[in-house]
Amino acid sequence: MNSQPAPQSSDRKPVVALVFGGRSSEHVVSCATAASVLRAIDRDKFDVLPIGITQQGGWVLMADDPEPLQLTASHTPSVQGSTEVLLSADPARRGLTVREPGEVPRELGDVDVVFPLLHGPFGEDGTIQGLFELSDTRYVGSGVSASAVMMDKHLMKVVFRAAGLPVGPYVLITDKEWQRDKGAAMDPVAALGWPVFVKPARAGSSFGVSRVDSQDGLEAAIEQARRFDPKVLVEAGIVGREVECGILEGRGSRPPRASQIGEITVTEGTHTFYDFESKYLDDSASLTCPADLPDDIAQQIREQSIRAFDAAGCEGLARVDWFYSPDGTLTLNEINTMPGFTPSSMYPRVWDAEGVDYRSLITELIELALQRRVGLR
């Protein structure tokens, strides 16, 4: 098994497969991310192969055109196509085969690295990373275990608490508990105080998330979250500013790097929290970077974010989200192993404030992936 960096011939550019779409509820967000990366990736350094995953799970070859993948208030993009793509599971051949209706399958050649621009289940949760590991294919981002554990907000909190990082109070409601006795499953929630936030344990982009201000709305909010995941987390509402830090893996044996700190502010009266609409479809959320924070707090967030990245075993990139309370307390909200990645998303913006522009950030992540080992040896 080859554990060395991917060899590169001087007469060709590395082939980067951008994989996007997927079966999760974040299909649309993934398409929007792909549109941004297709537009910005450095074509002088990389050859690009766009591969979409339909909402039914089929892999198709896509046109190298960002326009149909743009997300706007009037256009919801999705992956569609008839040219099927097959990824080889043979470690000796990291190639792709395409198959069109009525045609003989043909080879597309080797892929040097995959950039999985996937959010949510079946993309950010370790499943597709396992497929890449089977074929010794290098890829951008965290491996199987870090992706899986950090996608599950409950297991994430267990890991962070064990590492001595500050996490907020919460109640876990499993599918079996809910099916057995809804009332008993909800009983511990009142001790958290109101409001609470009800979330699917393994979803992102605020899908299925509700703010609940009293017992009356709790059952409906849990049922809404269960549309996305039968495992539900109910978190205590934390009064504080939402601040975020980007982490980039260090080159070679160097430690991870932390970005400037960004802050999210949602316009009062438009949304009760930073939900899907405020993230992607309207101008109700403002992203400020660098955030107006005391120097010692900003430094503490950077240091603790690197600790979280290391505790999770992350690779490549991650965005670490915090609450900064008026009394100076920091609470770790969550970590995203494949954060929003359009130029207006927080992760690229905090790195832009650090002097790493969007194109350079894409290049850095691909080059980090090209240098990673494959397998366990």
C-alpha positions in Angstrom: 0.0 0.0 0.0 1.4 3.4 -1.0 1.7 5.7 2.1 3.8 8.4 0.4 2.5 11.7 -1.0 0.9 11.3 -4.4 3.6 11.3 -7.1 3.2 14.0 -9.7 4.6 14.0 -13.2 6.1 17.3 -14.2 4.2 17.2 -17.5 0.7 17.1 -16.0 -1.4 18.8 -13.4 -3.0 16.9 -10.5 -6.6 15.8 -11.3 -9.0 17.0 -8.7 -12.5 15.5 -8.5 -15.0 17.8 -7.0 -17.8 15.7 -5.5 -21.0 17.5 -4.5 -24.7 17.1 -4.1 -25.5 14.0 -2.2 -28.4 12.3 -0.5 -28.7 14.5 2.6 -31.0 17.5 3.2 -28.0 19.7 2.5 -27.9 18.7 -1.2 -28.7 22.3 -2.3 -26.0 23.8 0.0 -23.5 21.4 -1.5 -24.4 22.4 -5.0 -23.9 26.1 -4.1 -20.5 25.3 -2.6 -19.5 23.5 -5.8 -20.5 26.5 -7.9 -18.2 28.7 -5.9 -15.2 26.3 -6.0 -15.6 25.7 -9.7 -15.5 29.4 -10.3 -12.5 30.0 -8.1 -10.2 26.9 -8.3 -6.8 27.6 -9.9 -6.9 26.1 -13.3 -3.2 26.7 -13.9 -2.5 24.3 -11.1 -5.3 21.7 -11.3 -7.4 19.8 -13.8 -11.0 19.7 -12.5 -13.5 16.8 -12.8 -17.0 17.8 -11.5 -18.9 14.8 -10.1 -22.4 15.2 -8.8 -24.3 12.8 -6.5 -28.0 12.9 -7.1 -30.5 13.0 -4.3 -31.1 9.3 -4.9 -27.4 8.5 -4.5 -26.4 8.1 -8.2 -23.0 9.5 -9.3 -23.0 11.4 -12.5 -20.5 13.4 -14.6 -21.4 17.1 -14.5 -20.6 20.0 -16.8 -17.7 22.2 -15.7 -20.1 25.1 -15.4 -21.0 26.8 -12.1 -24.1 28.7 -13.2 -26.7 25.8 -12.9 -25.4 25.2 -9.4 -26.0 28.7 -8.1 -28.4 28.9 -5.1 -30.7 32.0 -5.2 -34.1 32.9 -3.7 -35.6 32.0 -7.1 -33.4 29.0 -8.1 -32.8 25.8 -6.1 -30.0 23.8 -7.7 -29.8 20.0 -7.9 -27.6 17.3 -9.4 -29.1 15.8 -12.5 -27.5 13.8 -15.4 -27.4 10.5 -17.3 -23.6 9.9 -17.5 -23.0 7.5 -14.7 -19.6 7.6 -12.9 -18.1 4.6 -11.1 -15.2 5.0 -8.6 -12.8 2.1 -8.6 -12.4 0.4 -5.2 -9.1 -1.1 -6.3 -6.1 0.6 -4.5 -3.9 -0.1 -7.5 -6.1 2.0 -9.8 -7.6 5.2 -8.5 -9.5 5.7 -11.7 -13.0 6.6 -12.7 -15.2 4.9 -15.3 -18.2 6.6 -17.0 -21.1 4.8 -18.5 -23.7 6.4 -20.7 -27.0 4.8 -21.7 -26.4 2.4 -24.7 -22.7 3.1 -24.7 -19.6 1.0 -23.8 -18.1 2.1 -20.5 -15.0 4.2 -20.9 -12.1 5.1 -18.5 -11.6 8.7 -17.4 -8.2 8.0 -15.9 -6.7 8.4 -12.5 -7.9 10.9 -9.9 -5.1 12.3 -7.7 -7.3 13.8 -5.0 -11.0 14.2 -4.2 -12.4 17.4 -2.8 -15.7 16.2 -1.2 -17.9 19.4 -1.1 -20.6 17.5 0.8 -22.5 18.6 3.9 -24.5 16.4 6.2 -25.1 12.6 6.2 -23.5 10.5 3.5 -20.8 13.0 2.9 -19.6 14.8 6.0 -20.2 11.9 8.4 -17.4 9.5 7.4 -19.3 7.3 5.0 -17.8 8.6 1.8 -14.5 9.0 3.5 -14.6 5.2 4.1 -15.1 4.7 0.4 -12.1 6.8 -0.4 -10.0 4.9 2.1 -11.0 1.6 0.6 -9.4 2.7 -2.7 -6.4 4.5 -1.3 -7.7 7.7 -2.8 -6.5 10.9 -1.2 -9.1 13.5 -0.2 -9.6 16.8 1.4 -10.7 17.0 5.0 -11.0 14.7 8.0 -10.9 11.0 8.0 -13.6 8.4 8.8 -13.6 8.6 12.6 -13.3 12.3 13.0 -15.9 12.9 10.4 -18.3 10.5 11.9 -17.9 11.6 15.5 -18.0 15.3 14.8 -21.1 14.9 12.7 -23.0 13.5 15.7 -23.5 16.4 18.0 -24.0 14.1 21.0 -20.7 12.1 20.5 -19.0 15.4 19.7 -19.9 16.8 23.2 -18.8 13.5 24.8 -15.3 13.9 23.2 -15.0 17.5 24.0 -16.1 17.1 27.6 -13.5 14.3 28.0 -10.9 16.6 26.6 -11.7 19.3 29.2 -13.3 21.7 26.8 -16.4 23.7 27.9 -19.7 22.4 26.5 -23.2 23.5 27.4 -26.0 21.4 29.1 -28.1 19.2 26.9 -30.5 16.3 26.9 -30.3 13.4 24.4 -33.5 11.8 23.1 -32.9 8.5 21.3 -35.3 6.9 18.9 -36.1 4.0 21.3 -36.7 6.4 24.2 -39.1 8.5 22.1 -41.0 5.4 20.8 -41.3 3.9 24.3 -42.5 7.0 26.2 -42.5 10.5 24.8 -43.4 12.1 28.1 -40.6 10.4 29.9 -38.1 11.4 27.1 -39.2 15.0 27.5 -39.2 15.2 31.3 -35.5 16.1 31.7 -35.7 19.0 29.3 -37.4 21.4 31.7 -34.3 21.3 34.0 -32.3 23.0 31.2 -34.5 26.1 31.5 -36.2 28.0 28.6 -35.6 28.6 25.8 -34.0 25.4 24.5 -32.8 24.5 21.0 -34.0 21.2 19.5 -31.7 19.7 16.9 -31.2 16.6 14.8 -28.0 15.0 16.2 -26.6 14.4 12.7 -27.6 17.2 10.4 -26.3 20.6 9.5 -27.1 24.0 7.9 -29.8 24.4 10.7 -32.1 21.9 9.0 -34.7 20.7 11.6 -33.5 23.1 14.3 -36.1 24.9 16.4 -36.0 27.3 19.2 -38.6 26.4 21.9 -39.7 28.9 24.5 -42.0 26.7 26.6 -43.1 23.1 27.2 -46.0 23.6 24.8 -43.9 23.6 21.7 -41.4 20.9 22.7 -43.1 17.8 21.3 -43.7 19.4 17.9 -40.1 20.6 17.7 -38.8 17.1 18.5 -41.0 15.6 15.8 -39.6 18.2 13.3 -36.0 17.3 14.2 -36.9 13.6 13.9 -37.7 14.2 10.2 -34.0 14.6 9.7 -32.6 12.2 12.3 -34.3 9.9 14.9 -31.6 10.9 17.4 -32.4 14.3 18.8 -30.4 16.7 21.0 -32.1 19.4 23.1 -29.6 22.1 24.2 -29.9 24.8 26.8 -30.2 28.2 25.3 -27.0 30.1 26.0 -27.0 33.9 26.1 -23.9 35.1 24.2 -22.4 36.2 21.0 -21.9 33.6 18.3 -18.2 33.6 17.3 -16.3 31.2 15.0 -12.7 30.3 14.3 -11.3 28.6 11.3 -8.6 25.9 11.6 -6.2 24.7 8.9 -4.0 21.7 9.3 -0.3 22.4 9.5 2.1 21.4 6.8 4.1 18.3 7.6 4.7 18.1 11.4 3.7 21.7 12.0 0.7 22.4 14.3 -2.7 23.5 13.1 -3.2 27.1 12.3 -6.1 29.3 13.7 -7.7 32.1 11.8 -9.1 35.5 12.8 -12.3 35.3 14.8 -15.6 36.0 13.1 -18.9 36.9 14.6 -22.5 36.3 13.4 -25.2 38.8 14.1 -28.8 38.1 13.0 -31.0 41.2 12.5 -33.5 41.6 15.4 -37.0 40.6 14.4 -36.2 38.6 11.3 -35.1 35.3 12.7 -34.9 33.9 16.2 -31.5 32.2 15.4 -29.0 31.7 12.6 -31.2 29.4 10.5 -31.1 28.2 6.8 -32.8 31.3 5.4 -30.5 33.7 7.2 -27.4 31.7 6.2 -28.2 31.4 2.5 -31.2 33.2 1.2 -31.5 36.7 2.7 -29.4 39.5 4.2 -30.6 39.2 7.8 -27.3 37.8 9.1 -24.1 39.9 9.1 -20.7 38.3 9.4 -18.1 40.5 11.1 -14.4 39.6 10.9 -12.3 40.2 12.9 -14.8 40.2 15.7 -14.6 43.0 18.3 -13.3 41.0 21.2 -10.7 41.5 23.9 -7.3 40.3 22.8 -7.1 37.7 25.5 -10.5 36.3 24.6 -9.6 36.1 20.9 -6.4 34.3 21.7 -8.2 31.9 24.1 -10.7 31.1 21.3 -7.9 30.4 18.9 -6.0 28.2 21.3 -9.1 26.3 22.4 -10.2 25.8 18.8 -6.9 24.1 18.0 -7.4 21.9 21.1 -10.8 20.9 19.8 -9.4 20.2 16.3 -6.7 18.0 17.8 -9.1 16.3 20.3 -11.4 15.4 17.4 -8.5 14.0 15.3 -9.5 16.4 12.4 -7.5 16.8 9.2 -7.4 19.5 6.6 -10.0 22.0 7.8 -12.6 22.7 10.4 -14.7 25.6 11.7 -15.1 25.8 15.5 -18.2 27.6 16.8 -18.4 29.2 20.2 -20.7 31.3 22.4 -19.0 34.2 24.2 -21.3 35.2 27.2 -21.4 38.7 28.8 -19.7 37.3 31.9 -16.7 36.3 29.8 -17.5 32.6 29.7 -16.7 30.6 26.5 -18.9 27.7 25.6 -18.0 25.3 22.7 -21.0 24.9 20.5 -19.8 22.6 17.7 -17.1 21.8 15.1 -17.8 21.5 11.4 -15.4 19.2 9.5 -16.7 20.5 6.1 -18.0 24.0 6.9 -19.9 26.3 4.5 -17.5 27.1 1.8 -18.8 29.8 -0.5 -16.8 33.0 -0.6 -19.4 34.7 1.7 -19.4 31.8 4.2 -17.7 32.3 7.5 -14.8 29.8 7.1 -13.4 31.4 3.9 -14.0 34.9 5.3 -12.1 34.4 8.5 -9.1 33.1 6.5 -9.4 36.0 4.1 -9.1 38.3 7.1 -5.9 36.3 7.9 -4.5 37.1 4.4 -5.5 33.8 2.7 -7.9 34.5 -0.1 -10.5 32.1 -1.4 -8.5 30.7 -4.3 -5.4 30.3 -2.1 -7.5 28.5 0.5 -8.7 26.0 -2.0 -5.2 25.4 -3.3 -3.9 25.0 0.3 -6.5 22.4 1.1 -5.9 20.4 -2.1 -2.1 20.5 -1.5 -2.5 19.3 2.1 -4.6 16.4 0.8 -2.0 15.5 -1.8 0.6 15.2 0.9 -1.5 13.1 3.3 -0.8 9.4 3.8 -3.3 6.8 2.6 -4.4 3.9 4.7 -2.9 3.2 8.1 0.7 2.7 7.1 
